[in-house]
Amino acid sequence: MKIFTSLFNAFEKLSYHRFATPIMCANSFFESIFWPVPADVMLVPMCVYQRRKSLYYAFLTVLFSVLGAVVGYYLGYYLYDPYISDFIRIMHYQKSAAKAAEYLTTYGIMFVFVGAFTPIPYKVIAITAGLCAAQRYAAEGSAGALGIFSFILVSFVGRGLRFFLEAIIILIGGDKMEHVIRKYIDRIGWFCVFLIVIFVAYKILF
């Protein structure tokens, strides 16, 4: 089944649309708040089919992803209970949010960096970071290392490393990288689906 090839071809066509860049920016922004589609899904095809703009696209993806994360942070800071907590419950993110809160309490701002760089849903980390900062401020009079300025700085570093790394690999790889992506996109896609299924099963069972 060539599902992922079809999806990739669809994003190829979208990359040439006159509104492709605004759509990519909007996806990056809302993905850091509530949207389930990762920013990479738009960034990678955009870079593949317009390689000369790869670094520009990476910059926009980082910028709008971090702006969305800031919105998520303040939603957690000011509106977590009851509005955001209800949203997290509806989206079945309760366990992820609880784990994020645990790791933020234990590792602080370093966990924000890990979330910014890895495929961990950043929306959960952004909102939970705001909640933890608010709780710490209420208890200690200061948000400490989880304050908004530290959050923004680390988000830029983590998101920047991730998205610029993808763009640079595609830019340097050129036509060979496009060929590799085209050849293995379905295998990569189904492998990601497999990992998601394992992750969901783990969350349900444990």
N, CA and C atoms as a LAMMPS dump frame, in Angstrom:
ITEM: TIMESTEP
0
ITEM: NUMBER OF ATOMS
618
ITEM: BOX BOUNDS ff ff ff
-5.0000000000000000e+02 5.0000000000000000e+02
-5.0000000000000000e+02 5.0000000000000000e+02
-5.0000000000000000e+02 5.0000000000000000e+02
ITEM: ATOMS id mol type element x y z
1 1 1 N 0.846 -1.197 0
2 1 2 C 0 0 0
3 1 3 C 0.887 1.254 0
4 2 1 N 0.72 2.1 -0.986
5 2 2 C 1.561 3.285 -1.142
6 2 3 C 0.9 4.52 -0.526
7 3 1 N 0.39 4.356 0.685
8 3 2 C -0.321 5.465 1.336
9 3 3 C 0.599 6.654 1.55
10 4 1 N 1.776 6.389 2.092
11 4 2 C 2.678 7.488 2.434
12 4 3 C 3.302 8.123 1.188
13 5 1 N 3.468 7.321 0.133
14 5 2 C 3.929 7.895 -1.128
15 5 3 C 2.899 8.881 -1.659
16 6 1 N 1.616 8.49 -1.569
17 6 2 C 0.537 9.378 -2.019
18 6 3 C 0.5 10.654 -1.195
19 7 1 N 0.667 10.515 0.126
20 7 2 C 0.676 11.691 0.998
21 7 3 C 1.861 12.59 0.673
22 8 1 N 3.007 11.965 0.44
23 8 2 C 4.199 12.755 0.136
24 8 3 C 4.028 13.496 -1.18
25 9 1 N 3.437 12.822 -2.159
26 9 2 C 3.173 13.477 -3.439
27 9 3 C 2.201 14.639 -3.28
28 10 1 N 1.224 14.461 -2.363
29 10 2 C 0.267 15.538 -2.111
30 10 3 C 0.969 16.749 -1.512
31 11 1 N 1.916 16.498 -0.603
32 11 2 C 2.659 17.612 -0.01
33 11 3 C 3.625 18.227 -1.017
34 12 1 N 4.075 17.41 -1.991
35 12 2 C 4.902 17.959 -3.064
36 12 3 C 4.113 19.009 -3.846
37 13 1 N 2.889 18.672 -4.192
38 13 2 C 2.036 19.616 -4.921
39 13 3 C 1.746 20.849 -4.072
40 14 1 N 1.517 20.611 -2.767
41 14 2 C 1.213 21.719 -1.866
42 14 3 C 2.396 22.673 -1.745
43 15 1 N 3.619 22.124 -1.843
44 15 2 C 4.822 22.962 -1.7
45 15 3 C 4.939 24.001 -2.805
46 16 1 N 4.254 23.78 -3.926
47 16 2 C 4.285 24.738 -5.028
48 16 3 C 3.068 25.658 -5.035
49 17 1 N 2.168 25.441 -4.089
50 17 2 C 0.979 26.293 -3.998
51 17 3 C 1.387 27.689 -3.526
52 18 1 N 0.663 28.698 -3.976
53 18 2 C 1.035 30.07 -3.607
54 18 3 C 0.888 30.332 -2.112
55 19 1 N 0.064 29.516 -1.434
56 19 2 C -0.11 29.674 0.011
57 19 3 C 0.659 28.616 0.806
58 20 1 N 1.599 27.941 0.154
59 20 2 C 2.33 26.859 0.815
60 20 3 C 3.076 27.348 2.06
61 21 1 N 3.763 28.471 1.945
62 21 2 C 4.54 28.98 3.085
63 21 3 C 3.643 29.384 4.25
64 22 1 N 2.55 30.134 4.038
65 22 2 C 1.648 30.433 5.158
66 22 3 C 1.053 29.174 5.793
67 23 1 N 0.744 28.163 4.966
68 23 2 C 0.192 26.916 5.509
69 23 3 C 1.232 26.229 6.39
70 24 1 N 2.481 26.198 5.925
71 24 2 C 3.561 25.606 6.712
72 24 3 C 3.735 26.331 8.04
73 25 1 N 3.689 27.662 8.006
74 25 2 C 3.837 28.463 9.223
75 25 3 C 2.669 28.22 10.185
76 26 1 N 1.458 28.151 9.642
77 26 2 C 0.278 27.914 10.474
78 26 3 C 0.342 26.537 11.115
79 27 1 N 0.768 25.529 10.337
80 27 2 C 0.891 24.175 10.877
81 27 3 C 1.918 24.133 12.008
82 28 1 N 3.05 24.827 11.811
83 28 2 C 4.098 24.868 12.846
84 28 3 C 3.599 25.554 14.11
85 29 1 N 2.828 26.613 13.935
86 29 2 C 2.31 27.38 15.074
87 29 3 C 1.307 26.556 15.884
88 30 1 N 0.3 26.026 15.207
89 30 2 C -0.772 25.335 15.924
90 30 3 C -0.349 23.961 16.43
91 31 1 N 0.681 23.378 15.791
92 31 2 C 1.172 22.086 16.275
93 31 3 C 1.734 22.194 17.683
94 32 1 N 2.236 23.36 18.037
95 32 2 C 2.801 23.564 19.374
96 32 3 C 1.727 23.882 20.412
97 33 1 N 0.467 23.972 19.973
98 33 2 C -0.629 24.279 20.902
99 33 3 C -1.6 23.111 21.016
100 34 1 N -2.117 22.635 19.869
101 34 2 C -3.107 21.547 19.93
102 34 3 C -3.098 20.657 18.695
103 35 1 N -2.59 21.143 17.567
104 35 2 C -2.685 20.448 16.291
105 35 3 C -1.82 19.194 16.294
106 36 1 N -2.331 18.028 15.842
107 36 2 C -1.575 16.769 15.942
108 36 3 C -0.543 16.534 14.845
109 37 1 N -0.558 17.329 13.757
110 37 2 C 0.36 17.097 12.635
111 37 3 C 1.714 17.742 12.918
112 38 1 N 2.794 16.965 13.013
113 38 2 C 4.115 17.536 13.305
114 38 3 C 4.562 18.518 12.23
115 39 1 N 5.351 19.494 12.636
116 39 2 C 5.847 20.503 11.696
117 39 3 C 6.706 19.885 10.6
118 40 1 N 7.381 18.783 10.914
119 40 2 C 8.262 18.121 9.942
120 40 3 C 7.499 17.666 8.696
121 41 1 N 6.225 17.323 8.872
122 41 2 C 5.424 16.807 7.761
123 41 3 C 5.322 17.823 6.627
124 42 1 N 5.302 19.09 6.969
125 42 2 C 5.301 20.145 5.956
126 42 3 C 6.714 20.578 5.588
127 43 1 N 7.584 20.669 6.578
128 43 2 C 8.935 21.189 6.341
129 43 3 C 9.733 20.324 5.374
130 44 1 N 9.732 19.017 5.588
131 44 2 C 10.564 18.126 4.777
132 44 3 C 10.206 18.18 3.289
133 45 1 N 8.932 18.024 2.901
134 45 2 C 8.625 18.132 1.465
135 45 3 C 8.942 19.509 0.889
136 46 1 N 8.708 20.56 1.68
137 46 2 C 9.02 21.909 1.208
138 46 3 C 10.512 22.031 0.901
139 47 1 N 11.344 21.46 1.77
140 47 2 C 12.792 21.519 1.564
141 47 3 C 13.234 20.636 0.398
142 48 1 N 12.587 19.485 0.263
143 48 2 C 12.963 18.553 -0.807
144 48 3 C 12.713 19.165 -2.179
145 49 1 N 11.564 19.797 -2.336
146 49 2 C 11.18 20.258 -3.665
147 49 3 C 11.541 21.714 -3.944
148 50 1 N 12.008 22.412 -2.913
149 50 2 C 12.544 23.76 -3.134
150 50 3 C 13.779 23.917 -2.251
151 51 1 N 14.817 23.15 -2.583
152 51 2 C 15.984 23.039 -1.716
153 51 3 C 16.691 24.363 -1.471
154 52 1 N 16.685 25.252 -2.452
155 52 2 C 17.393 26.529 -2.281
156 52 3 C 16.785 27.374 -1.167
157 53 1 N 15.548 27.049 -0.764
158 53 2 C 14.891 27.779 0.317
159 53 3 C 14.864 26.976 1.625
160 54 1 N 15.614 25.904 1.687
161 54 2 C 15.55 24.997 2.837
162 54 3 C 15.8 25.709 4.168
163 55 1 N 16.873 26.513 4.227
164 55 2 C 17.207 27.193 5.477
165 55 3 C 16.156 28.244 5.834
166 56 1 N 15.609 28.885 4.829
167 56 2 C 14.529 29.863 5.044
168 56 3 C 13.297 29.175 5.62
169 57 1 N 12.943 28.028 5.052
170 57 2 C 11.792 27.285 5.56
171 57 3 C 12.039 26.793 6.989
172 58 1 N 13.271 26.36 7.258
173 58 2 C 13.611 25.905 8.609
174 58 3 C 13.478 27.05 9.605
175 59 1 N 13.952 28.231 9.209
176 59 2 C 13.842 29.403 10.084
177 59 3 C 12.38 29.715 10.407
178 60 1 N 11.528 29.711 9.387
179 60 2 C 10.107 30.004 9.61
180 60 3 C 9.46 28.939 10.494
181 61 1 N 9.823 27.694 10.266
182 61 2 C 9.265 26.606 11.071
183 61 3 C 9.654 26.759 12.532
184 62 1 N 10.918 27.071 12.784
185 62 2 C 11.38 27.288 14.162
186 62 3 C 10.643 28.474 14.792
187 63 1 N 10.589 29.576 14.073
188 63 2 C 9.978 30.793 14.598
189 63 3 C 8.522 30.565 14.992
190 64 1 N 7.743 30.009 14.085
191 64 2 C 6.312 29.846 14.354
192 64 3 C 6.045 28.71 15.332
193 65 1 N 6.909 27.71 15.349
194 65 2 C 6.774 26.646 16.338
195 65 3 C 6.981 27.186 17.748
196 66 1 N 7.995 28.036 17.906
197 66 2 C 8.272 28.62 19.224
198 66 3 C 7.17 29.608 19.62
199 67 1 N 6.682 30.393 18.66
200 67 2 C 5.57 31.308 18.968
201 67 3 C 4.35 30.529 19.449
202 68 1 N 4.065 29.41 18.796
203 68 2 C 2.96 28.571 19.246
204 68 3 C 3.208 28.003 20.632
205 69 1 N 4.457 27.605 20.89
206 69 2 C 4.811 27.065 22.211
207 69 3 C 4.633 28.112 23.304
208 70 1 N 4.93 29.375 22.984
209 70 2 C 4.73 30.459 23.963
210 70 3 C 3.252 30.611 24.292
211 71 1 N 2.402 30.519 23.263
212 71 2 C 0.957 30.562 23.507
213 71 3 C 0.547 29.39 24.392
214 72 1 N 1.067 28.193 24.075
215 72 2 C 0.767 27.021 24.896
216 72 3 C 1.23 27.198 26.333
217 73 1 N 2.406 27.782 26.5
218 73 2 C 2.954 28.044 27.84
219 73 3 C 2.006 28.927 28.646
220 74 1 N 1.535 30.012 28.027
221 74 2 C 0.658 30.93 28.756
222 74 3 C -0.74 30.346 28.98
223 75 1 N -1.167 29.454 28.079
224 75 2 C -2.43 28.757 28.323
225 75 3 C -2.319 27.891 29.577
226 76 1 N -1.188 27.206 29.697
227 76 2 C -0.951 26.407 30.893
228 76 3 C -0.792 27.266 32.139
229 77 1 N -0.175 28.427 31.974
230 77 2 C 0.088 29.316 33.11
231 77 3 C -1.2 29.939 33.653
232 78 1 N -2.063 30.39 32.74
233 78 2 C -3.236 31.156 33.17
234 78 3 C -4.562 30.404 33.091
235 79 1 N -4.673 29.446 32.155
236 79 2 C -5.991 28.869 31.88
237 79 3 C -6.051 27.354 32.033
238 80 1 N -5.074 26.782 32.708
239 80 2 C -5.044 25.315 32.766
240 80 3 C -6.305 24.734 33.387
241 81 1 N -6.699 25.262 34.509
242 81 2 C -7.87 24.739 35.211
243 81 3 C -9.014 25.745 35.13
244 82 1 N -10.151 25.374 34.499
245 82 2 C -10.514 24.033 34.016
246 82 3 C -10.368 23.85 32.51
247 83 1 N -10.127 24.931 31.749
248 83 2 C -10.267 24.862 30.3
249 83 3 C -9.254 23.926 29.639
250 84 1 N -7.971 24.133 29.914
251 84 2 C -6.95 23.336 29.249
252 84 3 C -6.944 21.904 29.775
253 85 1 N -7.217 21.723 31.051
254 85 2 C -7.26 20.371 31.605
255 85 3 C -8.362 19.55 30.942
256 86 1 N -9.487 20.183 30.627
257 86 2 C -10.569 19.485 29.916
258 86 3 C -10.125 19.099 28.514
259 87 1 N -9.41 20.001 27.845
260 87 2 C -8.902 19.703 26.495
261 87 3 C -7.931 18.529 26.544
262 88 1 N -7.038 18.519 27.519
263 88 2 C -6.076 17.427 27.662
264 88 3 C -6.79 16.107 27.911
265 89 1 N -7.861 16.161 28.701
266 89 2 C -8.638 14.943 28.959
267 89 3 C -9.313 14.449 27.684
268 90 1 N -9.897 15.363 26.912
269 90 2 C -10.58 14.991 25.669
270 90 3 C -9.605 14.377 24.665
271 91 1 N -8.395 14.922 24.614
272 91 2 C -7.38 14.441 23.669
273 91 3 C -6.596 13.235 24.211
274 92 1 N -6.938 12.782 25.421
275 92 2 C -6.283 11.632 26.051
276 92 3 C -4.788 11.868 26.276
277 93 1 N -4.468 13.081 26.707
278 93 2 C -3.083 13.437 26.994
279 93 3 C -2.785 13.437 28.506
280 94 1 N -3.731 12.889 29.319
281 94 2 C -3.55 13.012 30.768
282 94 3 C -2.245 12.382 31.247
283 95 1 N -1.974 11.155 30.777
284 95 2 C -0.764 10.467 31.227
285 95 3 C 0.483 11.182 30.727
286 96 1 N 0.429 11.644 29.484
287 96 2 C 1.578 12.368 28.936
288 96 3 C 1.831 13.65 29.717
289 97 1 N 0.75 14.363 30.063
290 97 2 C 0.879 15.599 30.829
291 97 3 C 1.434 15.316 32.222
292 98 1 N 0.95 14.223 32.836
293 98 2 C 1.433 13.862 34.17
294 98 3 C 2.926 13.517 34.129
295 99 1 N 3.333 12.766 33.092
296 99 2 C 4.751 12.43 32.945
297 99 3 C 5.584 13.676 32.693
298 100 1 N 5.058 14.57 31.84
299 100 2 C 5.779 15.808 31.536
300 100 3 C 5.974 16.635 32.804
301 101 1 N 4.927 16.716 33.624
302 101 2 C 5.02 17.466 34.886
303 101 3 C 6.058 16.842 35.807
304 102 1 N 6.087 15.513 35.84
305 102 2 C 7.063 14.805 36.679
306 102 3 C 8.485 15.094 36.219
307 103 1 N 8.71 15.019 34.907
308 103 2 C 10.052 15.251 34.368
309 103 3 C 10.456 16.723 34.48
310 104 1 N 9.494 17.628 34.302
311 104 2 C 9.8 19.051 34.458
312 104 3 C 10.192 19.367 35.892
313 105 1 N 9.52 18.722 36.831
314 105 2 C 9.848 18.921 38.24
315 105 3 C 11.233 18.374 38.559
316 106 1 N 11.566 17.238 37.941
317 106 2 C 12.838 16.573 38.217
318 106 3 C 14.005 17.204 37.458
319 107 1 N 13.802 17.438 36.165
320 107 2 C 14.915 17.876 35.311
321 107 3 C 14.834 19.342 34.897
322 108 1 N 13.703 19.98 35.149
323 108 2 C 13.568 21.402 34.863
324 108 3 C 13.661 21.732 33.387
325 109 1 N 14.383 22.787 33.084
326 109 2 C 14.429 23.328 31.735
327 109 3 C 15.115 22.392 30.748
328 110 1 N 15.941 21.452 31.228
329 110 2 C 16.595 20.503 30.337
330 110 3 C 15.571 19.601 29.646
331 111 1 N 14.482 19.302 30.338
332 111 2 C 13.445 18.479 29.719
333 111 3 C 12.734 19.244 28.607
334 112 1 N 12.643 20.556 28.743
335 112 2 C 12.075 21.377 27.666
336 112 3 C 12.928 21.237 26.412
337 113 1 N 14.246 21.258 26.582
338 113 2 C 15.15 21.081 25.439
339 113 3 C 14.953 19.716 24.789
340 114 1 N 14.857 18.682 25.608
341 114 2 C 14.656 17.329 25.079
342 114 3 C 13.36 17.265 24.268
343 115 1 N 12.302 17.873 24.807
344 115 2 C 11.023 17.878 24.108
345 115 3 C 11.068 18.688 22.826
346 116 1 N 11.826 19.774 22.836
347 116 2 C 11.926 20.624 21.65
348 116 3 C 12.682 19.937 20.525
349 117 1 N 13.629 19.086 20.871
350 117 2 C 14.479 18.453 19.864
351 117 3 C 13.935 17.113 19.37
352 118 1 N 13.206 16.413 20.214
353 118 2 C 12.736 15.065 19.88
354 118 3 C 11.274 15.086 19.431
355 119 1 N 10.74 13.937 18.965
356 119 2 C 9.338 13.877 18.524
357 119 3 C 8.31 13.874 19.659
358 120 1 N 8.732 14.041 20.903
359 120 2 C 7.76 14.138 22.005
360 120 3 C 6.792 15.269 21.687
361 121 1 N 5.465 15.05 21.854
362 121 2 C 4.498 16.126 21.543
363 121 3 C 4.824 17.41 22.314
364 122 1 N 5.294 18.425 21.609
365 122 2 C 5.778 19.63 22.283
366 122 3 C 4.654 20.441 22.895
367 123 1 N 3.45 20.275 22.349
368 123 2 C 2.298 20.987 22.9
369 123 3 C 2.091 20.631 24.366
370 124 1 N 2.266 19.354 24.688
371 124 2 C 2.079 18.89 26.062
372 124 3 C 3.137 19.495 26.972
373 125 1 N 4.377 19.544 26.489
374 125 2 C 5.466 20.099 27.288
375 125 3 C 5.282 21.603 27.493
376 126 1 N 4.888 22.31 26.431
377 126 2 C 4.702 23.762 26.527
378 126 3 C 3.616 24.11 27.541
379 127 1 N 2.472 23.459 27.431
380 127 2 C 1.361 23.743 28.343
381 127 3 C 1.723 23.353 29.768
382 128 1 N 2.343 22.184 29.929
383 128 2 C 2.706 21.715 31.273
384 128 3 C 3.794 22.582 31.888
385 129 1 N 4.711 23.081 31.066
386 129 2 C 5.754 23.982 31.574
387 129 3 C 5.124 25.252 32.139
388 130 1 N 4.12 25.781 31.444
389 130 2 C 3.419 26.956 31.955
390 130 3 C 2.708 26.667 33.258
391 131 1 N 2.075 25.502 33.334
392 131 2 C 1.389 25.111 34.577
393 131 3 C 2.376 24.973 35.729
394 132 1 N 3.491 24.281 35.497
395 132 2 C 4.496 24.096 36.547
396 132 3 C 5.096 25.432 36.985
397 133 1 N 5.304 26.33 36.024
398 133 2 C 5.836 27.657 36.352
399 133 3 C 4.856 28.416 37.238
400 134 1 N 3.561 28.323 36.924
401 134 2 C 2.541 29.009 37.722
402 134 3 C 2.484 28.431 39.134
403 135 1 N 2.568 27.113 39.229
404 135 2 C 2.53 26.468 40.547
405 135 3 C 3.761 26.836 41.373
406 136 1 N 4.904 26.876 40.721
407 136 2 C 6.134 27.236 41.427
408 136 3 C 6.106 28.697 41.864
409 137 1 N 5.544 29.55 40.999
410 137 2 C 5.441 30.97 41.353
411 137 3 C 4.511 31.163 42.548
412 138 1 N 3.402 30.419 42.562
413 138 2 C 2.457 30.516 43.67
414 138 3 C 3.075 30.031 44.983
415 139 1 N 3.937 29.024 44.891
416 139 2 C 4.529 28.439 46.094
417 139 3 C 5.778 29.19 46.567
418 140 1 N 6.577 29.683 45.594
419 140 2 C 7.873 30.254 45.947
420 140 3 C 8.022 31.722 45.581
421 141 1 N 7.05 32.27 44.839
422 141 2 C 7.15 33.657 44.414
423 141 3 C 8.013 33.856 43.196
424 142 1 N 8.44 32.74 42.565
425 142 2 C 9.276 32.812 41.36
426 142 3 C 9.086 31.539 40.554
427 143 1 N 9.09 31.685 39.211
428 143 2 C 8.95 30.513 38.347
429 143 3 C 10.267 29.773 38.192
430 144 1 N 11.349 30.376 38.662
431 144 2 C 12.657 29.739 38.587
432 144 3 C 13.115 29.504 37.167
433 145 1 N 13.741 28.342 36.931
434 145 2 C 14.295 28.023 35.61
435 145 3 C 13.223 27.826 34.551
436 146 1 N 11.976 27.644 34.978
437 146 2 C 10.886 27.43 34.034
438 146 3 C 10.2 28.74 33.626
439 147 1 N 10.813 29.866 33.936
440 147 2 C 10.264 31.153 33.538
441 147 3 C 10.188 31.287 32.03
442 148 1 N 9.401 32.224 31.56
443 148 2 C 9.116 32.352 30.135
444 148 3 C 10.373 32.63 29.302
445 149 1 N 11.297 33.425 29.791
446 149 2 C 12.488 33.756 29.004
447 149 3 C 13.389 32.535 28.815
448 150 1 N 13.553 31.752 29.873
449 150 2 C 14.325 30.512 29.754
450 150 3 C 13.623 29.542 28.819
451 151 1 N 12.306 29.474 28.922
452 151 2 C 11.524 28.587 28.074
453 151 3 C 11.692 28.948 26.593
454 152 1 N 11.608 30.233 26.283
455 152 2 C 11.746 30.686 24.891
456 152 3 C 13.15 30.384 24.371
457 153 1 N 14.169 30.692 25.159
458 153 2 C 15.552 30.478 24.736
459 153 3 C 15.813 29.007 24.435
460 154 1 N 15.434 28.135 25.348
461 154 2 C 15.679 26.707 25.17
462 154 3 C 14.832 26.149 24.028
463 155 1 N 13.627 26.68 23.858
464 155 2 C 12.775 26.249 22.747
465 155 3 C 13.42 26.583 21.412
466 156 1 N 13.981 27.776 21.303
467 156 2 C 14.663 28.167 20.073
468 156 3 C 15.864 27.259 19.792
469 157 1 N 16.609 26.931 20.82
470 157 2 C 17.78 26.07 20.638
471 157 3 C 17.352 24.66 20.206
472 158 1 N 16.414 24.075 20.932
473 158 2 C 15.969 22.713 20.629
474 158 3 C 15.28 22.593 19.287
475 159 1 N 14.313 23.488 19.037
476 159 2 C 13.603 23.468 17.761
477 159 3 C 14.547 23.811 16.603
478 160 1 N 15.461 24.751 16.861
479 160 2 C 16.403 25.14 15.828
480 160 3 C 17.309 23.987 15.421
481 161 1 N 17.854 23.267 16.392
482 161 2 C 18.714 22.131 16.093
483 161 3 C 17.966 21.072 15.287
484 162 1 N 16.735 20.822 15.675
485 162 2 C 15.957 19.779 14.993
486 162 3 C 15.624 20.152 13.545
487 163 1 N 15.01 21.318 13.356
488 163 2 C 14.517 21.673 12.026
489 163 3 C 15.63 22.105 11.071
490 164 1 N 16.642 22.79 11.591
491 164 2 C 17.762 23.159 10.724
492 164 3 C 18.582 21.933 10.343
493 165 1 N 18.674 20.96 11.248
494 165 2 C 19.381 19.722 10.917
495 165 3 C 18.687 19.012 9.757
496 166 1 N 17.361 18.937 9.805
497 166 2 C 16.606 18.311 8.715
498 166 3 C 16.841 19.063 7.4
499 167 1 N 16.748 20.39 7.471
500 167 2 C 16.914 21.209 6.265
501 167 3 C 18.322 21.082 5.687
502 168 1 N 19.336 21.072 6.538
503 168 2 C 20.722 20.988 6.074
504 168 3 C 21.006 19.629 5.447
505 169 1 N 20.482 18.564 6.038
506 169 2 C 20.677 17.225 5.476
507 169 3 C 20.079 17.149 4.071
508 170 1 N 18.877 17.704 3.918
509 170 2 C 18.225 17.698 2.605
510 170 3 C 18.988 18.584 1.623
511 171 1 N 19.436 19.74 2.11
512 171 2 C 20.161 20.682 1.251
513 171 3 C 21.465 20.078 0.749
514 172 1 N 22.193 19.43 1.635
515 172 2 C 23.481 18.826 1.259
516 172 3 C 23.258 17.561 0.426
517 173 1 N 22.242 16.783 0.795
518 173 2 C 21.984 15.524 0.102
519 173 3 C 21.528 15.704 -1.329
520 174 1 N 20.828 16.805 -1.606
521 174 2 C 20.407 17.11 -2.968
522 174 3 C 19.51 16.048 -3.573
523 175 1 N 19.746 15.751 -4.843
524 175 2 C 18.915 14.796 -5.578
525 175 3 C 18.982 13.397 -4.979
526 176 1 N 20.138 13.03 -4.441
527 176 2 C 20.268 11.704 -3.827
528 176 3 C 19.335 11.578 -2.62
529 177 1 N 19.25 12.64 -1.82
530 177 2 C 18.373 12.6 -0.655
531 177 3 C 16.912 12.507 -1.086
532 178 1 N 16.555 13.239 -2.135
533 178 2 C 15.181 13.158 -2.652
534 178 3 C 14.869 11.733 -3.108
535 179 1 N 15.833 11.103 -3.77
536 179 2 C 15.645 9.726 -4.238
537 179 3 C 15.462 8.774 -3.062
538 180 1 N 16.284 8.941 -2.031
539 180 2 C 16.193 8.075 -0.846
540 180 3 C 14.839 8.234 -0.166
541 181 1 N 14.405 9.491 0.004
542 181 2 C 13.118 9.746 0.652
543 181 3 C 11.976 9.13 -0.157
544 182 1 N 12.023 9.325 -1.479
545 182 2 C 10.985 8.752 -2.341
546 182 3 C 10.961 7.223 -2.257
547 183 1 N 12.142 6.62 -2.237
548 183 2 C 12.256 5.169 -2.257
549 183 3 C 11.773 4.532 -0.962
550 184 1 N 12.085 5.185 0.161
551 184 2 C 11.82 4.553 1.455
552 184 3 C 10.69 5.212 2.254
553 185 1 N 9.952 6.146 1.656
554 185 2 C 8.956 6.893 2.411
555 185 3 C 7.884 5.992 3.017
556 186 1 N 7.46 4.957 2.279
557 186 2 C 6.423 4.07 2.814
558 186 3 C 6.953 3.228 3.975
559 187 1 N 8.187 2.757 3.857
560 187 2 C 8.775 1.997 4.957
561 187 3 C 8.94 2.868 6.195
562 188 1 N 9.405 4.081 5.976
563 188 2 C 9.566 5.017 7.095
564 188 3 C 8.213 5.316 7.733
565 189 1 N 7.199 5.564 6.884
566 189 2 C 5.865 5.886 7.377
567 189 3 C 5.266 4.773 8.204
568 190 1 N 5.346 3.536 7.683
569 190 2 C 4.769 2.405 8.425
570 190 3 C 5.563 2.113 9.698
571 191 1 N 6.869 2.35 9.661
572 191 2 C 7.67 2.178 10.882
573 191 3 C 7.228 3.169 11.951
574 192 1 N 6.944 4.436 11.54
575 192 2 C 6.458 5.448 12.484
576 192 3 C 5.093 5.059 13.046
577 193 1 N 4.226 4.51 12.183
578 193 2 C 2.918 4.04 12.646
579 193 3 C 3.098 2.938 13.678
580 194 1 N 4.021 2.025 13.413
581 194 2 C 4.312 0.94 14.354
582 194 3 C 4.762 1.486 15.705
583 195 1 N 5.652 2.489 15.673
584 195 2 C 6.123 3.088 16.929
585 195 3 C 4.981 3.763 17.689
586 196 1 N 4.092 4.432 16.948
587 196 2 C 2.944 5.094 17.581
588 196 3 C 2.028 4.068 18.237
589 197 1 N 1.783 2.955 17.535
590 197 2 C 0.932 1.892 18.094
591 197 3 C 1.541 1.335 19.367
592 198 1 N 2.849 1.095 19.352
593 198 2 C 3.541 0.605 20.552
594 198 3 C 3.423 1.614 21.695
595 199 1 N 3.599 2.902 21.357
596 199 2 C 3.518 3.957 22.362
597 199 3 C 2.122 4.013 22.981
598 200 1 N 1.077 3.968 22.127
599 200 2 C -0.3 4.018 22.618
600 200 3 C -0.606 2.801 23.461
601 201 1 N -0.173 1.621 23.009
602 201 2 C -0.411 0.398 23.758
603 201 3 C 0.255 0.465 25.131
604 202 1 N 1.469 1.015 25.159
605 202 2 C 2.176 1.164 26.43
606 202 3 C 1.423 2.083 27.374
607 203 1 N 0.903 3.202 26.819
608 203 2 C 0.156 4.151 27.633
609 203 3 C -1.114 3.518 28.193
610 204 1 N -1.769 2.705 27.386
611 204 2 C -3.02 2.076 27.814
612 204 3 C -2.752 1.014 28.898
613 205 1 N -1.706 0.218 28.684
614 205 2 C -1.423 -0.897 29.588
615 205 3 C -0.724 -0.475 30.867
616 206 1 N 0.081 0.617 30.759
617 206 2 C 0.883 0.996 31.921
618 206 3 C 0.59 2.416 32.383
